Amino acid sequence: MKTEKTEMIMKYFDVTYKVAKQYEIILKDKQLRQIKAWYETKKGDGTISAESEEVLKEILTKGKILKKAIDEKVK
């Protein structure tokens, strides 16, 4: 029986149900939160949970910090 978690993993990694169930076992909670945030944006119904929004903001902030560090190193 497919759970939402399994469905998210299947779509994110483009794998079969059996492989997704194995991924469920090895993925860390932080990785699952990031996959959930990605999945909610891809569903296209326009709603994102507060938790997923926070994860997306965290990723965006880390990306900006990394870009700034790279830009400084290039100069």
BAFITOR-974556 format. One record per atom (N, C-alpha, C): residue in three letters; chain; atom name; x, y, z. Coordinates in steps of 0.02 Angstrom, whole numbers, always signed. Layout:
[node Ala; A; CA; [X; Y; Z]]
...
END
This chain:
[node Met; A; N; [+41; -59; +0]]
[node Met; A; CA; [+0; +0; +0]]
[node Met; A; C; [+44; +62; +0]]
[node Lys; A; N; [+32; +107; -47]]
[node Lys; A; CA; [+72; +168; -53]]
[node Lys; A; C; [+51; +219; -1]]
[node Thr; A; N; [+101; +245; +33]]
[node Thr; A; CA; [+89; +301; +79]]
[node Thr; A; C; [+111; +365; +43]]
[node Glu; A; N; [+93; +422; +71]]
[node Glu; A; CA; [+114; +485; +40]]
[node Glu; A; C; [+191; +489; +38]]
[node Lys; A; N; [+222; +465; +91]]
[node Lys; A; CA; [+295; +466; +94]]
[node Lys; A; C; [+325; +425; +38]]
[node Thr; A; N; [+298; +365; +27]]
[node Thr; A; CA; [+323; +322; -27]]
[node Thr; A; C; [+312; +356; -95]]
[node Glu; A; N; [+253; +385; -104]]
[node Glu; A; CA; [+237; +419; -167]]
[node Glu; A; C; [+286; +477; -180]]
[node Met; A; N; [+302; +515; -127]]
[node Met; A; CA; [+349; +571; -135]]
[node Met; A; C; [+418; +546; -156]]
[node Ile; A; N; [+441; +493; -124]]
[node Ile; A; CA; [+507; +465; -139]]
[node Ile; A; C; [+508; +438; -210]]
[node Met; A; N; [+455; +404; -230]]
[node Met; A; CA; [+451; +378; -298]]
[node Met; A; C; [+457; +433; -350]]
[node Lys; A; N; [+422; +488; -339]]
[node Lys; A; CA; [+424; +543; -387]]
[node Lys; A; C; [+492; +580; -384]]
[node Tyr; A; N; [+518; +591; -324]]
[node Tyr; A; CA; [+580; +629; -316]]
[node Tyr; A; C; [+639; +593; -350]]
[node Phe; A; N; [+645; +528; -337]]
[node Phe; A; CA; [+702; +490; -363]]
[node Phe; A; C; [+685; +453; -429]]
[node Asp; A; N; [+621; +456; -450]]
[node Asp; A; CA; [+598; +421; -509]]
[node Asp; A; C; [+616; +347; -506]]
[node Val; A; N; [+591; +315; -452]]
[node Val; A; CA; [+605; +244; -440]]
[node Val; A; C; [+539; +207; -431]]
[node Thr; A; N; [+544; +141; -430]]
[node Thr; A; CA; [+485; +99; -420]]
[node Thr; A; C; [+464; +98; -347]]
[node Tyr; A; N; [+405; +70; -335]]
[node Tyr; A; CA; [+379; +65; -266]]
[node Tyr; A; C; [+427; +27; -221]]
[node Lys; A; N; [+452; -29; -246]]
[node Lys; A; CA; [+496; -72; -205]]
[node Lys; A; C; [+560; -34; -185]]
[node Val; A; N; [+589; +2; -232]]
[node Val; A; CA; [+650; +41; -217]]
[node Val; A; C; [+634; +98; -169]]
[node Ala; A; N; [+577; +130; -179]]
[node Ala; A; CA; [+557; +185; -135]]
[node Ala; A; C; [+549; +162; -63]]
[node Lys; A; N; [+522; +102; -53]]
[node Lys; A; CA; [+514; +75; +15]]
[node Lys; A; C; [+583; +64; +47]]
[node Gln; A; N; [+632; +44; +8]]
[node Gln; A; CA; [+700; +37; +35]]
[node Gln; A; C; [+730; +105; +52]]
[node Tyr; A; N; [+717; +154; +10]]
[node Tyr; A; CA; [+741; +222; +23]]
[node Tyr; A; C; [+711; +249; +88]]
[node Glu; A; N; [+648; +233; +102]]
[node Glu; A; CA; [+616; +256; +163]]
[node Glu; A; C; [+656; +237; +225]]
[node Ile; A; N; [+686; +179; +222]]
[node Ile; A; CA; [+724; +153; +278]]
[node Ile; A; C; [+788; +192; +289]]
[node Ile; A; N; [+822; +211; +235]]
[node Ile; A; CA; [+888; +241; +242]]
[node Ile; A; C; [+889; +318; +242]]
[node Leu; A; N; [+835; +350; +219]]
[node Leu; A; CA; [+835; +423; +217]]
[node Leu; A; C; [+827; +452; +287]]
[node Lys; A; N; [+863; +504; +300]]
[node Lys; A; CA; [+859; +539; +364]]
[node Lys; A; C; [+799; +585; +364]]
[node Asp; A; N; [+778; +605; +424]]
[node Asp; A; CA; [+720; +648; +432]]
[node Asp; A; C; [+727; +714; +394]]
[node Lys; A; N; [+787; +743; +396]]
[node Lys; A; CA; [+799; +807; +362]]
[node Lys; A; C; [+790; +798; +286]]
[node Gln; A; N; [+815; +742; +259]]
[node Gln; A; CA; [+808; +729; +188]]
[node Gln; A; C; [+735; +720; +169]]
[node Leu; A; N; [+697; +686; +212]]
[node Leu; A; CA; [+626; +676; +198]]
[node Leu; A; C; [+588; +742; +200]]
[node Arg; A; N; [+607; +788; +245]]
[node Arg; A; CA; [+575; +854; +247]]
[node Arg; A; C; [+589; +892; +183]]
[node Gln; A; N; [+650; +887; +157]]
[node Gln; A; CA; [+668; +921; +95]]
[node Gln; A; C; [+629; +891; +36]]
[node Ile; A; N; [+623; +826; +35]]
[node Ile; A; CA; [+585; +792; -18]]
[node Ile; A; C; [+511; +813; -14]]
[node Lys; A; N; [+485; +817; +47]]
[node Lys; A; CA; [+415; +838; +55]]
[node Lys; A; C; [+404; +909; +29]]
[node Ala; A; N; [+451; +953; +44]]
[node Ala; A; CA; [+446; +1022; +20]]
[node Ala; A; C; [+447; +1023; -56]]
[node Trp; A; N; [+492; +985; -86]]
[node Trp; A; CA; [+495; +980; -159]]
[node Trp; A; C; [+430; +953; -187]]
[node Tyr; A; N; [+405; +900; -157]]
[node Tyr; A; CA; [+344; +866; -180]]
[node Tyr; A; C; [+284; +914; -178]]
[node Glu; A; N; [+279; +952; -124]]
[node Glu; A; CA; [+222; +998; -118]]
[node Glu; A; C; [+224; +1053; -171]]
[node Thr; A; N; [+283; +1074; -190]]
[node Thr; A; CA; [+288; +1125; -243]]
[node Thr; A; C; [+271; +1095; -310]]
[node Lys; A; N; [+285; +1031; -320]]
[node Lys; A; CA; [+272; +998; -384]]
[node Lys; A; C; [+199; +977; -392]]
[node Lys; A; N; [+163; +968; -336]]
[node Lys; A; CA; [+94; +948; -341]]
[node Lys; A; C; [+52; +999; -379]]
[node Gly; A; N; [+70; +1062; -371]]
[node Gly; A; CA; [+38; +1113; -411]]
[node Gly; A; C; [-30; +1138; -386]]
[node Asp; A; N; [-50; +1119; -326]]
[node Asp; A; CA; [-114; +1144; -301]]
[node Asp; A; C; [-108; +1210; -264]]
[node Gly; A; N; [-47; +1236; -261]]
[node Gly; A; CA; [-36; +1303; -233]]
[node Gly; A; C; [-29; +1306; -157]]
[node Thr; A; N; [-37; +1250; -122]]
[node Thr; A; CA; [-30; +1251; -50]]
[node Thr; A; C; [+34; +1216; -29]]
[node Ile; A; N; [+68; +1247; +18]]
[node Ile; A; CA; [+129; +1219; +46]]
[node Ile; A; C; [+123; +1224; +122]]
[node Ser; A; N; [+139; +1170; +157]]
[node Ser; A; CA; [+134; +1171; +230]]
[node Ser; A; C; [+186; +1218; +259]]
[node Ala; A; N; [+174; +1241; +319]]
[node Ala; A; CA; [+219; +1287; +352]]
[node Ala; A; C; [+288; +1255; +361]]
[node Glu; A; N; [+290; +1191; +376]]
[node Glu; A; CA; [+353; +1156; +385]]
[node Glu; A; C; [+393; +1155; +320]]
[node Ser; A; N; [+359; +1140; +264]]
[node Ser; A; CA; [+393; +1139; +200]]
[node Ser; A; C; [+416; +1208; +179]]
[node Glu; A; N; [+377; +1258; +194]]
[node Glu; A; CA; [+397; +1327; +179]]
[node Glu; A; C; [+461; +1345; +217]]
[node Glu; A; N; [+465; +1323; +279]]
[node Glu; A; CA; [+525; +1336; +320]]
[node Glu; A; C; [+586; +1301; +291]]
[node Val; A; N; [+577; +1239; +268]]
[node Val; A; CA; [+632; +1202; +238]]
[node Val; A; C; [+655; +1236; +174]]
[node Leu; A; N; [+609; +1259; +133]]
[node Leu; A; CA; [+627; +1294; +71]]
[node Leu; A; C; [+665; +1359; +85]]
[node Lys; A; N; [+643; +1395; +137]]
[node Lys; A; CA; [+678; +1457; +156]]
[node Lys; A; C; [+749; +1441; +180]]
[node Glu; A; N; [+756; +1387; +217]]
[node Glu; A; CA; [+822; +1367; +242]]
[node Glu; A; C; [+868; +1350; +183]]
[node Ile; A; N; [+843; +1314; +134]]
[node Ile; A; CA; [+883; +1296; +75]]
[node Ile; A; C; [+903; +1359; +37]]
[node Leu; A; N; [+856; +1405; +29]]
[node Leu; A; CA; [+870; +1468; -6]]
[node Leu; A; C; [+923; +1509; +30]]
[node Thr; A; N; [+918; +1513; +96]]
[node Thr; A; CA; [+967; +1550; +136]]
[node Thr; A; C; [+1036; +1519; +129]]
[node Lys; A; N; [+1041; +1453; +133]]
[node Lys; A; CA; [+1105; +1419; +125]]
[node Lys; A; C; [+1134; +1431; +56]]
[node Gly; A; N; [+1091; +1432; +5]]
[node Gly; A; CA; [+1114; +1445; -63]]
[node Gly; A; C; [+1142; +1515; -70]]
[node Lys; A; N; [+1110; +1564; -38]]
[node Lys; A; CA; [+1134; +1633; -41]]
[node Lys; A; C; [+1202; +1640; -6]]
[node Ile; A; N; [+1209; +1607; +51]]
[node Ile; A; CA; [+1272; +1608; +87]]
[node Ile; A; C; [+1327; +1577; +46]]
[node Leu; A; N; [+1313; +1520; +14]]
[node Leu; A; CA; [+1362; +1486; -28]]
[node Leu; A; C; [+1382; +1529; -87]]
[node Lys; A; N; [+1333; +1561; -119]]
[node Lys; A; CA; [+1348; +1604; -176]]
[node Lys; A; C; [+1392; +1662; -156]]
[node Lys; A; N; [+1377; +1692; -98]]
[node Lys; A; CA; [+1417; +1748; -73]]
[node Lys; A; C; [+1489; +1726; -60]]
[node Ala; A; N; [+1498; +1667; -30]]
[node Ala; A; CA; [+1565; +1641; -16]]
[node Ala; A; C; [+1603; +1627; -80]]
[node Ile; A; N; [+1569; +1600; -130]]
[node Ile; A; CA; [+1602; +1585; -194]]
[node Ile; A; C; [+1621; +1650; -229]]
[node Asp; A; N; [+1576; +1699; -229]]
[node Asp; A; CA; [+1590; +1764; -261]]
[node Asp; A; C; [+1650; +1797; -229]]
[node Glu; A; N; [+1655; +1793; -163]]
[node Glu; A; CA; [+1712; +1823; -127]]
[node Glu; A; C; [+1777; +1787; -144]]
[node Lys; A; N; [+1774; +1722; -151]]
[node Lys; A; CA; [+1833; +1682; -166]]
[node Lys; A; C; [+1858; +1695; -237]]
[node Val; A; N; [+1813; +1709; -283]]
[node Val; A; CA; [+1830; +1721; -353]]
[node Val; A; C; [+1865; +1788; -361]]
[node Lys; A; N; [+1848; +1837; -319]]
[node Lys; A; CA; [+1876; +1904; -325]]
[node Lys; A; C; [+1949; +1906; -312]]
END
